[in-house]
């Protein structure tokens, strides 16, 4: 039982480059989330998808786009990376109504 | 605005003692509150959920209290062990956000032998 799988685990980008962080869950969860975690800032919600086919902005959506490809997969795209997007990104999921989140291992992104 | 506050200073305690971590919140009327554990380089892991009508919840050596009048939760680890060393996060639900959670910044706990 893999849970929530994120790829890549590490990535270094140059300013202006684009990339997509992938997230997949095998728990048949309805809702999926992207958070970023920065020192001193804690976890902040970027985007969420309450159910397949829907996406909504969280607290810090600027500079990001998301796609809920199907029930299992929720990707996060940086179209033009900026140094301020250097962070650790976590994907999480939950079955609707339960609110207990299962997190992936994280993707550490550095933008030079 | 909604805020969740956890003690930003690390908590250092000796093995065998009880660790107590605090979570205070403002501008929430939560139906429940959650605690997560995060180890370095890993994602948070769910520990306990306590509902507004529950004063206390226990799971093995863990105990959580929830005081909606004080707007505070306390998280206790009894008979602490070095393996309990981690960062502990308090979380509350974000209204109308598909069950997303707001997290406190966490308190780092170090248990020394």
Interface residues (C-beta under 8 A of the other chain):
Chain A: X4 X31 X33 X35 X40 X41 X42 X43 X45 X48 X49 X50 X51 X54 X56 X58 X90 X92 X94 X96 X97 X98 X99 X100 X101 X102 X103 X104 X105 X106
Chain B: X32 X34 X36 X41 X42 X43 X44 X45 X46 X49 X89 X91 X93 X94 X97 X98 X99 X100 X101 X102 X103 X104 X105 X106
